[in-house]
Amino acid sequence: MAARSRATWVAVVPLLMFVVIALLLPGSNQAVLSPAQRIANLALFINVIVLIGVCVAMTGKLMHVHRLGLEEALRALPARPAIRLLGGLAGSLSAMLLAPAMVLLLAGMLSAVKESDPGLVLSAIAAFLVIVMPAAAFGAVASALAGLLMPVPLARVLSVAGWYWMTMFNRWMFPLPSPVGTVFSPLGDYAAAAWWQTERLRAGLGKPEFLSPDTATSSAIVNLAVIFTLTAILTIAAYYTSSWRCRSVPAS
C-alpha cells in the first residue's frame, strides 16, 4: 500500500496538477466549449499526460515480485495465479487513478452547480469510465508486461515513447507507421468526439483509411472493443510470462 501511495504522488499527482493548471490558464480554449465538452477534454488531457505517469509506475509492478524473491510466498496463497495477477494490477491501477477520478468528478460537480444541470456529474463519471479507464488499463498492462521482458529502466523509457507513439505521434512530421488516428489508438478521442462532441484530436485521421473511420457512435464502439481486446491479450501474455518466471525459480 505504501508503494502504491508513493507511486501515486510521484508519478501521477504532479502530472495531474499540470493538466488542471494548463486548462485553467487564460489562453486555453475552454471558454468556447460546452460544460460537457470541457469535461471530456479534461479526460483526454488525463490520457495524454497523466497516463504517462501510470505507465512509468506500472512498469515494475510484476517484476517487483521476482526482484524481491516472493515467488515461493505467492505459491502458498490459496488464490489462483491468474487471480493474484489481476488483483495486483487492478489494485495498483485503482490507487493511481483515484486522483484523476476525483478531479473529473469535482469538475462535473462544479459544472453541475454552475449550469444547474445534474447530468454533468453523470457525464464526468461516464468520461472516466469510457475515456480514461480503457486507456489506463491498456497502458498499465502493456507497461507491466514490458517490465517483465526487459530491464525496468529501459521498459520505462519505451513505455513513455510507446504511449506517445500510440496516442499523439505526429506521422505528418515523421513519416513512420503509427496507430494514431485509427481504432487501435487508446487515446479515447473516438468516444469523446462521438458522445461529447469534442473537436477530434486524431480520430479518423490515421492510415490506413479502413482502420480510421470517421467519428461516430459505431466507430467509438469499435475503438473500445479493440482496446479491450488488446488489453485482454496483453494480460494473458503478462500472466504466462510471469508464470514462466515463477517456474524458473525452484521451490525450496
For each residue, the residues with C-beta under 8 A, 3 or more apart:
1: 4 5 95
2: 5 6
3: 6 7 64
4: 1 7 8 91 92 95 96
5: 1 2 8 9 95
6: 2 3 9 10
7: 3 4 10 11 12 57 92 95 96
8: 4 5 11 12 13 57 95 96 98 99
9: 5 6 12 13
10: 6 7 13 14 53 57
11: 7 8 14 15 53 54 56 57 96
12: 7 8 9 15 16 50 53 54 57 96 99 100
13: 8 9 10 16 17 99
14: 10 11 17 18 53
15: 11 12 18 19 49 50 52 53
16: 12 13 19 20 46 50 99 100 103
17: 13 14 20 21
18: 14 15 21 22 49
19: 15 16 22 23 42 45 46 49 50
20: 16 17 23 24 103
21: 17 18 24 25
22: 18 19 25 28 45
23: 19 20 28 30 38 41 42 45
24: 20 21 28 30
25: 21 22 28
26:
27:
28: 22 23 24 25 31
29: 32 33
30: 23 24 33 38 41
31: 28
32: 29
33: 29 30 37 38 41 198
34: 37 38 197
35: 38 39 111 114 115 117 120 123
36: 39 40 120 123 196 197
37: 33 34 40 41 196 197 198
38: 23 30 33 34 35 41 42 107 111
39: 35 36 42 43 104 107 108 111 120 123 124 127 196
40: 36 37 43 44 123 127 131 192 195 196 198
41: 23 30 33 37 38 44 45 192 198
42: 19 23 38 39 45 46 103 104 107 127
43: 39 40 46 47 104 127 128 131 132 188 192
44: 40 41 47 48 131 187 188 189 192 198 201
45: 19 22 23 41 42 48 49 50
46: 16 19 42 43 49 50 51 100 103 104 132
47: 43 44 50 51 131 132 135 136 167 186 187 188
48: 44 45 51 167 168 187
49: 15 18 19 45 46 52
50: 12 15 16 19 45 46 47 53 54 100
51: 46 47 48 54 55 132 135 136 139 163
52: 15 49 55 56 160 163
53: 10 11 12 14 15 50 56 57 96
54: 11 12 50 51 57 58 93 96 97 136 139 140 143
55: 51 52 58 59 139 140 142 143 156 159 160 163
56: 11 52 53 59 143 156 159 160
57: 7 8 10 11 12 53 54 60 61 92 96
58: 54 55 61 89 92 93 96 139 140 141 143 144 147
59: 55 56 63 143 144 146 147 152 155 156 159
60: 57 63 64 67 147 152 155 156
61: 57 58 64 88 89 92 140 143 144 147
62: 65 66 85 88 89 144 145 147 148 238 242
63: 59 60 66 67 147 148 152
64: 3 60 61 67 68
65: 62 68 70 71 74 88 242
66: 62 63 69 70 71 242 245 246 249
67: 60 63 64
68: 64 65
69: 66 72 249
70: 65 66 73 74
71: 65 66 74 75 245 246 249
72: 69 75 76 249 251 252
73: 70 76 77
74: 65 70 71 77 81 84 246
75: 71 72 246 251
76: 72 73
77: 73 74 84
78:
79: 83 84 87
80: 83 84
81: 74 84 85 239 242 243 246
82: 85 86 239
83: 79 80 86 87
84: 74 77 79 80 81 87 88
85: 62 81 82 88 89 235 238 239 242
86: 82 83 89 90 235
87: 79 83 84 90 91
88: 61 62 65 84 85 91 92
89: 58 61 62 85 86 92 93 140 141 144 235 238
90: 86 87 93 94
91: 4 87 88 94 95
92: 4 7 57 58 61 88 89 95 96 140
93: 54 58 89 90 96 97 136 137 140
94: 90 91 97 98
95: 1 4 5 7 8 91 92 98
96: 4 7 8 11 12 53 54 57 58 92 93 99 136
97: 54 93 94 100 101 132 133 136
98: 8 94 95 101 102
99: 8 12 13 16 96 102 103
100: 12 16 46 50 97 103 104 128 132
101: 97 98 104 105 128 132
102: 98 99 105 106
103: 16 20 42 46 99 100 106 107
104: 39 42 43 46 100 101 107 108 124 125 127 128 132
105: 101 102 108 109 121 124 125 128
106: 102 103 109 110
107: 38 39 42 103 104 110 111 124
108: 39 104 105 111 112 120 121 122 123 124 125
109: 105 106 112 113 120 121 124
110: 106 107 113 114
111: 35 38 39 107 108 114 115 117 120 124
112: 108 109 115 116 117 118 119 120 121
113: 109 110 116
114: 35 110 111
115: 35 111 112 120
116: 112 113
117: 35 111 112 120
118: 112 121 122
119: 112 122 123
120: 35 36 39 108 109 111 112 115 117 123 124
121: 105 108 109 112 118 124 125
122: 108 118 119 125 126
123: 35 36 39 40 108 119 120 126 127 196
124: 39 104 105 107 108 109 111 120 121 127 128
125: 104 105 108 121 122 128 129
126: 122 123 129 130 195
127: 39 40 42 43 104 123 124 130 131 132 192 196
128: 43 100 101 104 105 124 125 131 132 133
129: 125 126 132 133
130: 126 127 133 134 188 191 195 224
131: 40 43 44 47 127 128 134 135 188 191 192
132: 43 46 47 51 97 100 101 104 127 128 129 135 136 188
133: 97 128 129 130 136 137
134: 130 131 137 138 186 188 224 227 228 231
135: 47 51 131 132 138 139 167 186 187 188 227
136: 47 51 54 93 96 97 132 133 139 140
137: 93 133 134 140 141 231
138: 134 135 141 142 186 227 230 231 234
139: 51 54 55 58 135 136 142 143 159 163 186
140: 54 55 58 61 89 92 93 136 137 143 144
141: 58 89 137 138 144 145 231 234 235 238
142: 55 138 139 145 146 159 162 234
143: 54 55 56 58 59 61 139 140 146 147 155 156 159
144: 58 59 61 62 89 140 141 147 148 238
145: 62 141 142 148 149 234 237 238 241
146: 59 142 143 149 150 155 158 159 162
147: 58 59 60 61 62 63 143 144 150 152 155 156
148: 62 63 144 145 238 241 242 245
149: 145 146 155 241
150: 146 147 154 155 158
151: 154 155
152: 59 60 63 147 155 156
153: 156 157
154: 150 151 157 158
155: 59 60 143 146 147 149 150 151 152 158 159
156: 55 56 59 60 143 147 152 153 159 160
157: 153 154 160 161
158: 146 150 154 155 161 162
159: 55 56 59 139 142 143 146 155 156 162 163
160: 52 55 56 156 157 163 164
161: 157 158 164 165
162: 142 146 158 159 165 166
163: 51 52 55 139 159 160 166 167
164: 160 161 167 168 169
165: 161 162 169 178 179 180
166: 162 163 169 178 179 180 184 185 186 187
167: 47 48 135 163 164 180 185 186 187 202
168: 48 164 180 187 201 202
169: 164 165 166 174 176 178 180
170: 173 174 180
171: 174 175 176 177 178 180 181 206 207
172:
173: 170
174: 169 170 171
175: 171
176: 169 171
177: 171 207
178: 165 166 169 171 181 206
179: 165 166 182 184 185 206
180: 165 166 167 168 169 170 171 185 187 202 206
181: 171 178 185 202 203 204 205 206 207 212
182: 179 185 206 207 208 211 212
183: 190 211 212 213 219 222 223 226
184: 166 179 211 226 227 230
185: 166 167 179 180 181 182 189 202 203 206 223
186: 47 134 135 138 139 166 167 227
187: 44 47 48 135 166 167 168 180 190 201 202 203
188: 43 44 47 130 131 132 134 135 191 192
189: 44 185 192 193 198 200 201 202 203 215
190: 183 187 193 194 203 204 215 219 220 223 224
191: 130 131 188 194 195 196 220 223 224
192: 40 41 43 44 127 131 188 189 195 196 198 200
193: 189 190 196 197 198 199 200 203 204 215 220
194: 190 191 215 216 217 219 220
195: 40 126 130 191 192 217 220
196: 36 37 39 40 123 127 191 192 193
197: 34 36 37 193
198: 33 37 40 41 44 189 192 193
199: 193
200: 189 192 193 203 204 205 215
201: 44 168 187 189
202: 167 168 180 181 185 187 189 205 206
203: 181 185 187 189 190 193 200 212 215 219 223
204: 181 190 193 200 212 213 214 215 219
205: 181 200 202 212
206: 171 178 179 180 181 182 185 202 211 212
207: 171 177 181 182 211 212
208: 182 211 212
209: 212
210: 213
211: 182 183 184 206 207 208
212: 181 182 183 203 204 205 206 207 208 209
213: 183 204 210 216 218 219 222
214: 204 219
215: 189 190 193 194 200 203 204 219 220
216: 194 213 219 220
217: 194 195 220 221
218: 213 221 222
219: 183 190 194 203 204 213 214 215 216 222 223
220: 190 191 193 194 195 215 216 217 223 224
221: 217 218 224 225
222: 183 213 218 219 225 226
223: 183 185 190 191 203 219 220 226 227
224: 130 134 190 191 220 221 227 228
225: 221 222 228 229
226: 183 184 222 223 229 230
227: 134 135 138 184 186 223 224 230 231
228: 134 224 225 231 232
229: 225 226 232 233
230: 138 184 226 227 233 234
231: 134 137 138 141 227 228 234 235
232: 228 229 235 236
233: 229 230 236 237
234: 138 141 142 145 230 231 237 238
235: 85 86 89 141 231 232 238 239
236: 232 233 239 240
237: 145 233 234 240 241
238: 62 85 89 141 144 145 148 234 235 241 242
239: 81 82 85 235 236 242 243
240: 236 237 243 244
241: 145 148 149 237 238 244 245
242: 62 65 66 81 85 148 238 239 245 246
243: 81 239 240 246 247
244: 240 241 247 248
245: 66 71 148 241 242 248 249
246: 66 71 74 75 81 242 243 249
247: 243 244
248: 244 245
249: 66 69 71 72 245 246
250:
251: 72 75
252: 72
